């Protein structure tokens, strides 16, 4: 619509101009080279316009002829560059598909066509890696670091190679170099943090966490959790060096960041017990028991309350359990203390209500110890032990990444090296069929020779031994 309107306007202007010239009388006389030309002004204007158009067309044609060689060369270069990019694309696809021969062929073709090494070096390096030639790949990656445009890609390739061969020192140096080049890269920040934690560089890791939080790679909650864990790890290191004051300072710093970090609670309590601050230690244990009961808190509470004999231990545990009454850990703690004090009735009172529906292995073992100790009922004790072999195992620290299970908390997983993935919970249940058949066989055997089933109720399933009485 607008284009049509524009044409009408131009035609109207042309017609108006022609009419204006026609309405303006006048004559023009030109004398040149012995000739005289007499005409009107309108005719002269038309002649000048025609001559101008012809000259302009001749000039455009000359420009076209002059540019033909350059345009042909440019078109050839564009076609060649397109072929190079096509080879580069095919090479990347071959790398993704794992076709080493095709990747190497396309990388050579792209390198021969394109006169831009930064575009082809990455493909060449990846093709070399796909063919198992790590040395050639390393040469390409190092060459990439000499170019500002590809320096980061080269560093990333070298870093991945160092991590693959387990060269932690070289990997940390490369990660730091990449971090200086691209401080806002989340991948670099996370890789540097993993390398630092796996190398026990706790202070360096703390700096990396703070920088990651500033760059919005971590949320505030994630940052504080990591800083809490790192502070507690520094507390452990200070404790191992015998610096109890520093250990307490770092442990309290960890709790200021995350008061749910139970290992840090235990660390502060142990430090206060060693320093004679029993009241503070007792108050912290009671608070922790109210939030998340843990068996390790019980033994520390006995120390805080100076429960040197079994009856005093029962009273101390009952007081602690009162801060979270009815919790299974409270019931188990009282039952365990009662068993140690030979208070069979009290132990049974605590155990029987929680042993009805699918009791855990530790409840079954404690019931077996109770049956043997109170009534000498070895058959009932064997039944409880057989049920323990099929029941859920005792709670432990389980890695949320690989499932590795340990009794004591560690900052990194012993198996997969992941950071802060241990969670206190019941491990996945797997029944040991060999052990189950052995218990069943023992149950069917002639009971002519009396047996002692459990030497101590605190022992784990692997520690339970069936031994003959000695006269």
N, C-alpha and C positions, 0 to 999 in steps of 0.2 A: 504493500500500500504506500509506504513512504517512498519507495523507489519510483513508482508510477507518478506520484505527486511531484517528485524531483524533476522527472522528464518533462512534465507539463510546464513547470516553472521555467526550465531552460528554453523550451520552445517559445513560451510567451515572451521571454526576454529577447530571444533572437528576432521574433516578429516585430516586437516593439522597436528594436534597434534598426531593423530594415526600414520600417515605416518612418522612423525619425530621419534616416539618411535620405529617403525618397522625398521627404517634405522640406529638406534643406537644399535649396538651389545653390549652385556654385560650379565653377569650372577649374580645371588644373591644366597648366601648360608646362611641358617639359621639353627642353632643348638639350640634345646630347649627341655629340659626334656628327654634327651636320643635320640631325633629324629633329623635328618638332612634333611632339605628340600633344594633342588637345583632347581632353576627356573630362568627364564629370568626377566629382569627388567620390561619389558612391562606387563608380567603376574602379577607381584607383584603390579604394579600400579593399574591394574584393580581390583585385590582383595581388595586392600585398599579402592578404590572408592566404591565398592559394600558394604563393611562393614560400611563405613561412611554413606551411604544412609540408610541402615537398622537401624543404631543407631539413625539417625535423625528422621526416621518414628516412631520408638518406643518412642522417647522423645515427639514428637508431640501428639501421642496418649495418653500418660500419662498426658500431660498438658490438653488435652480435657476432660479426665475423671475427673481430679481434679477440673475443672471449671464448671462442670455440675450443682452442687447445686447452685452456685452463679448465673449462667445464668438463671436458672429456677426462682430464687427469683427476679432477675431483670426484667424478662419478666412479672412476676405477678405484680410487682410494676408499670410497664409501662401500663399494662392493667387497673389496678386500677386507675392510674392517668388519663388515657384517659376517663374512665367512669366518673371521677370527673369533668374533663373539659367539657364533654358532658352535665352533669347535670348543670354546670355553664352556658354554652351556652343556654340551654333550659330555664333556669331561667331568663336570660337576655331577651330572646325573649318573655317570658311570661310577664315580666315587661313592655316591649315596647307595647305589645298587651293589657295590662291592666287586665290580668288574675291573680288576686291576689292569688287564691288558688294554681294554678299551680306554681306561682313564689315562694310561701312559701314552697311548697313541694320540689321543685328542690333545693332551698337554703339549706334546711335541709339535703337533700341527698348529695349535694356538700360539706357541712360542715362536714358530717360524713365520706365521702370518702377521701377528701383532708386534708392533715395535714399541710396546709399552710393558716392560718387565714386571712392574708391580701388579698388572692384571693376571699374569701367567704364573708368577712364582708360587702363589698359594696353591693353585691347582697342581703344579709340579711337585710341591712338597707333599700334598695329600696323596698324589699318585705314588710317590716314592714310599710313603708310609704304608699304603695299601699293598705294595709289593714287598714289604718287610725290610726295605732299605732305610733304616732310621738315620744312618750317617748322611745319606744324600738329603733326606728330609731336613736334617739339622742344618746342612749347608744352605738350603733354600730359606729356612727360617732366619738364619743369621743374616743372609743377604737382605731379607725383608726389613730387618731392624736398621739397616743403613738408609732407608728411605722414610722420610717423615710421614708419608701417606700410609705406609704399610708397617710402620714400626710396631704398633700395638698388636697387629695380627701375628707378626713374627715372634714377639714376646709371648703371646698366648700359646703359640705352637711349641716354643722351647719350654714353657712352663709345663704344658701337658706331658711333654717327653720326660722332663725331670721327675714329675710325679709318678709317671708310669714305671720308671726304673728305680724309684725309691730314693732318689737323691734329694733328701729333704733340705739340706743346706742350700744347694743350687736353686731348688724350687722357691725357697723363701726369698732369696736374693732377686730372682726373676719376678716374683709376685710384688715385691716392694718397688721394683723398677716400673712394672706395669701400673701399680697404684699411683706412683708419682705422675705417670703419663696420663692416666684416666682415673682421677680420684672419685669420680661419680659412677664408676662401673660397679654394679652390684656383684657381678661374677667375680671380679678381682677382689673385692672386699671380702666376700665369703670364702674364696680360696685362700686368701692370706690368713684369715681367722682360723680356718681348719688346720693349716700348716703350723701356725703358732701354737694352737692348743695341743696338737699331736707332738710338738717338740718341747712342751712344758715351758713355753715362753709366755707366762701368765700376764706379766705386766704389759708386754707388747700387745697381747690379745685384748687387754682392757682398753688400750689406746685405739685399736682397730674398731672395737665395739662402739666407742664414743663417736668416732668419725662416721661410722655407718649410721648411727642414730641421727647425726647432724645432716647427713645426705638423704635421710628418709628411707634408707634401706631396711631399717628395723623400726617397729612400732615402739612406743615408750615402754610398754609392758615387756616386750621381748628384750629391749636393751637393759632394763633393770634386772630382769631374770638372769641374763648372761653376766652382768656385772656382779650380781650376788653370788653366782656360782664361782666366778673367777676369784672373788674376794675370799670365799671359803677355801678355795684351793690354795691361795696364798697363806691362809691360816694353817692349813695342814703342813705346808712346807716350813712355816715358822715353828710349828710344834715339833717337827722332826729335827730342826736345828736347835731345839732346846730354848727358844725364845718364847716363853709363855705369854709375856705381855703383848708382843706383836701378834701372836696367835689369837689372843682374845680380841685385840683391836680389829683384826681382819674379819673374825667371825661375827662380831657385832656389826661391822660395816655390811656384811652379807645380809644379816637379818634386817638392817635398816632398808635394804632394797627389796627384800622378799622375806616376810616373816613366816612363810609357809615352808621354807627350806629346812626340812627336818635335820639333815646332817649338820647344818650350821647351828641349830638349837643344841644338838648333842655336843658340838664342839665348844660352845659357850659354857654349857653346864660343866663339862669336864674341866675346862680352864678354871672356872670358879671353884670347883671342888678342890683342885690342886692348890688354889690360892687361899683356901679356907673360907670362902664366901658361901657358906652352905645355905643361908637363908635366901639369898638371891637365886642360887641354883635350884632350891626347892620350889620357889615361886614360878620360875620359868618352866620347870618340869610339869607342874600342875596345870599351867596355862596350855602347854603343848598337849598334855593328855586330854584336856577338854576339847581341843581342836582336832587332833589326829593321834590317837593312842598308838604307841609303838613299843614292842617288847624291850628294846634297849633302854627305854626310859625307866623301866622298873628297877633294873639293877642299879642305875645311877641314883634313883630315889632311895633305895635301901642305904646306899653310902651316905647320902645327905642326911637321912634320919638316924644314922648310926645303928642300923638294925644288924647287930653282930650275931644274934642267935635266931633260930628259926621262928620262935614265937614273936619276937620283935619284928621280924620280917613280915609275918602275917599282918600284924597291926599296921605297919607302914604301907603295905600293899592295899589293905582295905581303905586306908585314908586316901591313897592316890586314886583308887577305883571310884571313890565317892565323887570325884570331879567329872566322871562320865559313867554314871550308873547304867547297867543294862547292856553296855557295849560288850561285844564278844571278847575283846582284848581285856576288858576289866574282869570279866568272869574267869577267863583263862589265867590271868595273873594271880587272882585269889586262889584258884584251884591249885596252881603250881606251888604257891607258897604253903598251902595247907598240906599238900602231899609231902613236901619236904619236912613239915613239922609233925607228920603222922596224924594229922587231924582228918581221918577218913570221912567222917560224916560231913564236915564242911566242904571237903573236896567233892564228894558225890553230889551235895546240894548244888554246887556251882556247875558241875559237868553234865549231869543228866539232862537238864532242860535244853542244853545246846548240842546234845549228842543224838537227838531224835531224828532230825531230817538231814540226811547226807552230811554227817560230821566230817570235818577236815582230818587230815592225817595226824596232826598233833593232838587233836581231841581224842582220836582213837588210841593213840599211844598212851595218853594219860589215863584213859579208861582201862587199858590193859594193865598198866602199872597199879592202878587202884584195885582192880579185881585180884591181882596177885598179892598185893601187900595187905589188903584188908581181909580177904577170905581165903587166900591161897588157891583160888580157882584158876588152875592153869588152862583148862579147856576154854573158859570164857576169855581168858587173856589171849589165847591163840586166835580165837574168833575176832577179837578186836584188832589184833595185829594183821590178820588177813584182810579185814576191812580197811585198815590203814594203807595197805599196799594198793588198794583200788581207789582210795579217796583222793580228794584234791591235795596237792602237796602244800607244804608250809609257805607262807608269804615270803617273798624275797624281792630283791631289786632286779627287775626284768627290763632289758633294753627294748624300747619301743621301735627300734629300727630293725634289729635282727633276731630278737627274742633271747639273746644270751642272758643267763641268770647267774647272779652272784649274791652272796650273803651281805657283803659290805658295799656301801655306795662308793662309786668312783666317778670322777668328773667326765671321763671319756670311756666308752665301751671297750672292754678288753678284746672284743672280737672284731668289731667293725670300725672302731675308732671314732664313732659319732659322738658329738658333744652333748652332754646333759640329756641323755635319753633314758637313764635308769629311773624306773617308777616302782614304788613299793606296792606289790600286788601278788595275787596268787599266780604262779607260773602256769603255762599250758599243761594240761594233765595228760600224761602218757603212762599207761599201765605196764609195769615190768612183768611180762608173762612168765619169765624164768623164775623170778622171785615168788610170784603168786603160786606157781606149781610146787615150788619147794615148801612153801608154808602149808599148802594143802596136803602134801605128802607127810610133813611132820605131824599134821593133825590126825592122819589115819594110822600113823605108826603106833606100835605097842607102847604104852606109857608106863612100862615097868620101871624105867629109870626116870625119876623126877627131874625136871629142868627148871632153870632160872631163865625167864624170858627177857627181862629188861634189867640192866644194871643200873640205869639212871633215867629218870623220866624226861630229862632235857635232851637226851640223845636223839639224833635224827634217824630216819629209816635206815640209812646206810650204816649207821653205827650200832643198830640193834643186833645183838648176838644171842644165839641159843646155845647155852653152855650147860654141861652137867654139874649137879651139885657135887661139891667135894666134902667128904666126911670131916 
